[in-house]
Amino acid sequence: MSIINPVRVRFAPSPTGYLHIGNARTALFNWLFARHHHGTFILRIEDTDVERSTQESDQLILEDMKWLGLDYDEGPDKGGAFGPYRQSMRLHLYREYAQKLVDAGKAYPCFCTEEELEAEKQKLLAAGRMPVYSGKCRNLSQEEVERRKAAGIPFALRFKVDPWGSVGFQDWVRGEVVFEKQYIGDFVILRSDGIAPYNFAVVIDDALMQITHVIRGEDHISNTPRQLLLYEALGFQPPQFAHLSMILGPDHTRLSKRHGATSVAQYREAGYLPDALINYLALLGWTPESGQEIISREEMIRQFSLKRVSKSAAVFDIMKLNWINGNYIRNEDIKKLTALALPYYQRAGMVSNQPTSEELSKLERVIQVTRGYVETLSQLPEHAWIFYTSRLEWSEEAKEILKTDSARRVIKVLQEELKGIEEITPDTSKNLLAHLKAKTGSGGKNLYLPIRAALTGQTHGPELYQLMDILGKEECLKRLDFALQLAKA
């Protein structure tokens, strides 16, 4: 299949809850496809499910898209030449095109009640047959139709489906897909409340917005034949289709809450970086030609192709996501990382709600020396408490180290040396440690462990010169003094 230019793709979520990780992957693949082909990426909100759609979910979707960095060219908050971009504002269009089909003899009023339709469905299922609408309202006379309308009987509009033959399409991911028309049946294009169901509204929207490629989940495959019949009946050029495989949990069932976090908001709250989550989602069903696992957005855009999208289901692996996220944390620009991590330190009470420049400067240094130990931003504060409290949690091993004569000597000499300098910097602390080795005759663990134990209460942590630089001269002296008192106890 060839690319239709100019490329126009869309991501069309329903605002009925949080942005699911599977939908975010769909949005990403549409975005990558558009950017690779220098096309247009559109956000359209499908909010015709009045009972379940909420304004809060609508706004959360916009926030999540912004946080993920999936910038769209047209959308509800950006506008564009093909708006409006919320289905609830396009109802007049669906009604207009539904009436065109009625006028052309391609659709008809259906007066069947929900109870009648359900009884018909159960009867067919009991007989082992497909629950296809019988079409009993299809051949009502015009006089009978008008009589029922005049009586105020509610009616929907159904599209006429020729029961002979088949309808098929070439899928970018799955190849040729064919459906027999006899199993489709006459389907509703306008409900009795005047709301257009998904299959009709999406065709009108995609056609009028000149969508060239529809990239969506494989759960929409069964909708495609109905949509193709509508494109043909309305005289619209259908787009090309690509149906993405499902994302499964580790037990190979569809990803759901029982597998843990499933929404973008939950991963955002847990401390995953947007670039890391994007990187991981890209690898769920797509393989870069380079084989890279850590791949920048620019490289994703350059290499992206639907031909390298797998039709096999992708399995969500939280350990791999954590590994990727840890990699991004270790390599992120320190100022950007500090801005992303700041809320976690504020919640932990380590940084004020309106931090001063001094607080932010210290936080940058703390993050710099601790980010190598974590996989998520939410884990950072637990590695930073030694920089924000004088009430240390002493390990038994640290206490035992401080009780030795050689350890006390190292600490006393360090106190003397510290009192002789104006301030601690990374360079002065390195020189200090070199002098200590010569003055005490201790080296290796016999030198460094007592200092670490005295300053942190632990036997492991950041490099000593970094630790002393962040704590500062006065705090180091306080901790060394307390350590000597503890050693005498």
PESUL-V484174 format. One record per backbone hydrogen bond with DSSP energy under -1.0 kcal/mol. CO is the residue of the C=O (numbers start at 1). NH is the residue of the N-H. If there is no record, write none. Layout:
# PESUL-V484174
CO:NH / CO:NH
This chain:
# PESUL-V484174
7:40 / 8:212 / 8:213 / 9:42 / 11:44 / 13:46 / 14:16 / 15:54 / 19:264 / 20:24 / 21:25 / 22:26 / 23:27 / 24:28 / 25:29 / 26:30 / 27:31 / 28:32 / 29:33 / 30:34 / 31:35 / 32:36 / 33:37 / 34:39 / 40:9 / 41:73 / 41:74 / 42:11 / 45:47 / 45:87 / 48:50 / 49:53 / 54:58 / 55:59 / 56:60 / 57:61 / 58:62 / 59:63 / 60:64 / 61:65 / 62:66 / 63:67 / 64:68 / 65:70 / 69:71 / 74:43 / 75:78 / 75:79 / 79:75 / 80:83 / 85:45 / 86:89 / 87:90 / 90:93 / 90:94 / 91:95 / 92:96 / 93:97 / 94:98 / 95:99 / 96:100 / 97:101 / 98:102 / 99:103 / 100:104 / 101:106 / 102:105 / 106:160 / 108:158 / 110:156 / 113:117 / 114:118 / 115:119 / 116:120 / 117:121 / 118:122 / 119:123 / 120:124 / 121:125 / 122:126 / 123:127 / 124:129 / 125:128 / 130:132 / 135:138 / 137:140 / 141:145 / 142:146 / 143:147 / 144:148 / 145:149 / 146:150 / 147:151 / 148:153 / 149:152 / 156:110 / 157:189 / 157:190 / 158:108 / 165:181 / 167:179 / 169:177 / 171:175 / 175:171 / 177:169 / 179:167 / 180:183 / 181:184 / 181:185 / 187:159 / 190:157 / 191:194 / 195:191 / 197:201 / 198:202 / 200:204 / 201:205 / 202:206 / 203:207 / 204:208 / 205:209 / 206:211 / 207:210 / 212:240 / 214:242 / 216:244 / 217:220 / 218:221 / 220:223 / 221:224 / 223:227 / 224:228 / 225:229 / 226:230 / 227:231 / 228:232 / 229:233 / 230:234 / 231:236 / 240:214 / 241:172 / 242:216 / 244:218 / 246:314 / 247:255 / 248:316 / 249:252 / 253:249 / 256:259 / 257:260 / 262:21 / 263:267 / 264:268 / 265:269 / 266:270 / 267:272 / 271:377 / 273:277 / 274:278 / 275:279 / 276:280 / 277:281 / 278:282 / 281:284 / 283:285 / 285:310 / 288:291 / 296:300 / 297:301 / 298:302 / 299:303 / 300:304 / 305:308 / 306:309 / 308:287 / 314:248 / 317:321 / 318:322 / 319:323 / 320:324 / 321:325 / 322:326 / 323:327 / 324:328 / 325:329 / 326:330 / 327:331 / 328:332 / 333:337 / 334:338 / 335:339 / 336:340 / 337:341 / 338:342 / 341:344 / 341:345 / 342:346 / 343:347 / 344:348 / 345:350 / 346:349 / 356:360 / 357:361 / 358:362 / 359:363 / 360:364 / 361:365 / 362:366 / 363:367 / 364:368 / 365:369 / 366:370 / 367:371 / 370:373 / 376:379 / 377:380 / 380:383 / 381:384 / 384:387 / 385:388 / 390:392 / 395:399 / 396:400 / 397:401 / 398:402 / 401:404 / 404:408 / 405:409 / 406:410 / 407:411 / 408:412 / 409:413 / 410:414 / 411:415 / 412:416 / 413:417 / 414:418 / 415:419 / 418:421 / 425:429 / 426:430 / 427:431 / 428:432 / 429:433 / 430:434 / 431:435 / 432:436 / 433:437 / 434:438 / 435:439 / 436:440 / 437:441 / 443:446 / 444:447 / 444:448 / 445:449 / 448:452 / 449:453 / 450:454 / 451:455 / 452:456 / 453:457 / 457:395 / 463:467 / 464:468 / 465:469 / 466:470 / 467:471 / 468:472 / 472:476 / 473:477 / 474:478 / 475:479 / 476:480 / 477:481 / 478:482 / 479:483 / 480:484 / 481:485 / 482:486 / 483:487 / 484:488
